[in-house]
Amino acid sequence: MTPFEYAHPRSEAEAVELMNEPGTSTAVLAGGTDLIRLLRRDLVTPQRVVNIKDIPSMQGIKPVDGGVMIGALTTLEDLAASPLMSEYHSLHHVLDGIRAIQIQSSGTVAGDLCHLPNCWYFRNGYGLLGMENGESLVETGDNRYHAIFGNRGPAKFVSASRFAPGMIAGQARVRVVGPKPDAEEWLPLEYFYITPKTNAQGVTVLKPGQLITHVWLPGTDTAQGKVQSSTYEVLQLEGLDWPLASAAVSMVVQSGVVQDARIVLGHVAPVPWISHEASRTIIGRRVTEETAAAAGEAAVASATPLSNNGYKVQLARTCVKRALLRAAGQETGGL
């Protein structure tokens, strides 16, 4: 581990100031569930680590503007326990699948949203793009857990966030502060993620000296009716594991007919993958085994699997179908 300075701010303004000292590279410490591993392996080598986990304004959940405001430092345990989150079924389905007590108690919402790829080439020091001597190790090597969408460029890892698909389907917005002391921006979460073309670009729009402070989710009551949501994940193990594929659904149904729907796939592309094709397939129809399966087919029609991950096409197809049925209260058995 490379030596670094340690800073412990008590306010957002102080954190931004500490993250923007000229000539000093920084990393943010919140729950620390991933950063510590990255530091130990010298995959990130900041000159200063800024511990933000004791900033009061970035903690907790409260009702705001008809929805809920979630502090970036809210733990998964607190997210699960909050009565304000009871109608956000999509997020609870993810929480139910996280069986590792250490992640539940110390992992944070923003930590999940900003989690760097679990790609083993990246984790073994070959950079975000998994390159060696200008050649893609992913393309020619073991790529069974890599992207089946958005992989025609150099980035072939998959976005690691488990909550982003459900939050994007629910039209979440995130508050970003920095790098200037008074700089603040709200943006849709779907625009927060990027597919990098170089290792230096990162996986989000965050620039040096910026951080997420809050996530806002709209309420589940709309003019069209109640939002029904779900997430369906395929995991190999129970406990500390990451999905092979997932799908999140947010939809409004009136008189049994889908009026609006957003379907977002996870762990299949460098960014959470919004499937407009699947959404169009289900809008104006009733959710049945047949229509849900048709949406699943539409979702994977443009998939471009690599040499060893073709199985993920079937997983993604099934995730969409199962998520739709679950959201409609028609949950069925396993794969």
N, C-alpha and C positions, 0 to 999 in steps of 0.2 A: 504494500500500500504506500502510495506517495504521500509524504507529509503535507498537511494543509492547516490553514487557520480555521478557527471555529468561532462563529458569531451566533448570538442568541437574541434576536430582536423581540420586542414586545408589542410592536404595532406594524401595520402594513407599510406605513411611510418609512419606518426605520429599516424594515426588510428591504424595500426598494433601494434605499440609500446604500445599504451594505452590499447589495448585489450589483451596484453600478459604480463602484470605485474604479477610476481609470487604471487600466493595466492589470486588473485583477480578475481572473476567471473564477466563476462561482458555481456551486451546485446547491440545490434546495433540499433540505432534510425535513420530511414531514413524518410519516410513519416509519420510514427507513427500511421497509421490508425488501425493497429492491436495491436502493442506493448503496447499502452496506456491501452487498455482494459485488456491485459494480466497482466500488472503491477498492475492495480487497484484491480484485483481479486487474486493477489499473485500466479498466475499460473506460472510466471517466477519471480525469486527473485534475480536479479543480485546485486552485490556490486557496480558496476559502469555501467552507461549507456553512451555509446559513440555515440554522435550525428555526423553522417558523412555527413549530407545533404548539407554542404557548401564546399565540396571537389570538386574543379573545374574539375579535370581530370575524375571524375565519372559521368559527366553530358553531355547531348547532344547526337546527332546522326551525324555520318560522314561516307563517303564512304571509305572502306578499303578492299583491296585485292579482288575486284570484288563484294563485298557484302556490308553490313552496320555494323558499330560498334555502339552499343547502350550502353550508359553509364548506370550503375546500378541505378543511381538516376534520370534518365529521367522519368518525370511524364507521366501518361497516356494521359493527355491533349496534351503534347508536342509530344508524339508518334503519336497521331491522326493527328496533324497539320503538321507533317514533310513531305515534298514532297518526301524525300528519301524512305519513307515507303509506297508510293502509290501502288506499285505492290505486296505488302504483304497482299493480300486480307484476308487470314485466320486471321490475327491479327486484321484487321479492323472489321471483323465480330464480334469479341469479344468486341472490343471497342464500337461498335454500341449497344451492349447489356448492357453496364454499364451505367445506366441512373442516377446514383447518382453523383451529381456535386462535392460533397466533395471528393469522391474517384477519380474522373477524375482529379481534380486539385492538390491533394496531394499524391495520391497513386503512387508508383514507380514500375518500371519494376522488379527490384530485390525483392521489397517487395511482389509482387505477386508471384514470383517464390519461395520465401522462406516462404510463408504464412503457418502458422501452421494449423492443421486440425480444421474444424468447428464442429467436433463431440461433441455432448452435454455432453457426459461423460467426455471427456478431459476438456471441458470448465467449468465443475462443479467440477474439482479437482480430478478426478479419474485416471489421467495420460493418456499418449498417447494410451495405450492399453485398457483403460476403465475397469480396474480390481478392485475388492474389495475382500479381504480375499482369494486371489488366484483364484477367479472365474471371468469369463468374463461377465460383465454386458451387453455387446453388444449382446452376443450370446443368452442370456436368456431374454433380455429386449427389448425395443423399438429400432429396428435396421432398420427402413424404409429408412434411408438416408445413409446407410453404404455400404460396398463393396460387389460387386457380382463377382469380380475376385481377385485372390491373397489373399483370406481371410481364407485360411486353417490354417494359423498360428495365433498367438495371436493378430496381428494387423488387425483390421477390419474397421478402418476409411477410408475415401477417400481423396486422394490428393486434396488440395484446390485450386491449381493454375489454373487460367483460360487461361493463355497464354502458359503454358508449352506444352500442346498437339500440338498446332499449331507450336510452335518453334521447338519441337522435330521432328514433321513431316517435317519441313523445314531444318532439320539437323543443328540446332544451336549449338554453342559451347559457354562455359562460362569461364571467366578468374577468377581464385581464387587466392588470395594472403594471405600470412601468413602461419603458425604462426611466422616463422623466418622473419626478416626484408626484406630479398632479395628473399624469396620464392614466386614463381609464377608458376601456372599450368593452362593449357588450357585443358578442357575435354568436350566431347560431352554432351549436356544437358541431354540426356537419361540416362547417368551414374551418374548424380548428385543426383538422388533420390534413397532412400533405403526403404525397408520394415523392420521396426525395430522388434526385438524379445524381447527387453527390453525397458522400458521407457527412459533409459539413452542414447539410441542410436540416438534419434532424427529421422528426416524424410529426411535428406540429408547427403551427405558425409562430409559436413563442420565440421571441428574439432574446438575445442575452440581456439579462436584467429584468425580464418580465416573469410574471407568475399568475396562475389562476387563484382567485380568492373565493368565488362563489359559483354555484350552478343554480339557475332558475328553471323550474319545470312548470308549464301551464297546468291549470286545474283539469280535472277529468270530466267536468260538466261543461258541455258546449251547447251552442244554439241548435245543433243538429241532434244532440242527445249525449248520452254517457259514453265516454271513451272506454273501450275494452282493450286490454293489452296483455301481452304475454311474451316470454322468452323461452326458447327451447334450445338447450345445449346438449351436445354429444361429448361426453367425457369418457376416457378410458378407465380412470380410477376415481374412487371417492376419496375426498381428503384434499391434499395439496396437489392439484392437477389443473391443467389448462384445457379448455375445450378444443376439440379437433375442428368443430364448426358450430355455429349457432345462428339463430334467426330471431329477431324481435319484431313484433307486430303491434301496431296501435291502430284501432279502427273504430268507427262509429256505425252502429247498425240500427236501422229503423224498420219496424214491421218485418224483421227477419232479413232485410236486404242491406248489404254493405253500402253506406253512403260515402265513406271516405276511408282510406287506408294508407298506412306507411309501413313498408317492410324493409328491414335493414339486416343484412347478414354480417356476422362477425367471424373473425379468425380464418377468413378465406381470401383476404386482399390486404395490401399495405395500409389501407384505410377501412373504416367501417363502410360496408358496401351497400348503398341504397339501391334497391331493386325496383325501379319504376315499372319495369315490365310485369313483375309479379303483382304490384299494386293495381295496375290497370286491369289485370286479368280478373281480379276479385271484386272490384268496384261495380256496383249494379247487380250483383248476384248474391245468392244465399251461400253461406258457408256450409258446405257438405264435404264428404270424403272426396267426391269427384272434383268440385271446384277448388278445394284446397290443394289437391294433387296437381291440378292444372296450373295453379299459381306457382307451385314448386317447380314444375317443368319450365315455366316461363323464366323463373329466377335463374336457372342454370343454363339457359339456351346459349348464352354468350361466353360460357366458361372456357378457359384455355389452360387446362391442367398441364403440369410439367411431367417429366418422365416417370416419377414414382408416386404421384399424388392424385391420380384419377379417381380413387375411391372417395375423395372429398366432394366430388360432384354429386354422388349419391347422398352423402351426408347432408350437404347443403339443400338439396331437393327435399329430403325428408324433414329437415329442420323447419323449412318454410311451411310445409304441410302441417306438421305437428303444432307449430306455433299458432297457426290460424285456427286449428281445431281447439286448441287450449284456450285461446282468447274468446272463442265462441261458446265455451263451456261444453265442448264435445271431446274432451281429452280421451285419448285411447291408449293402447299399450305401447311397448317399446318399438325399436326399429324392426 
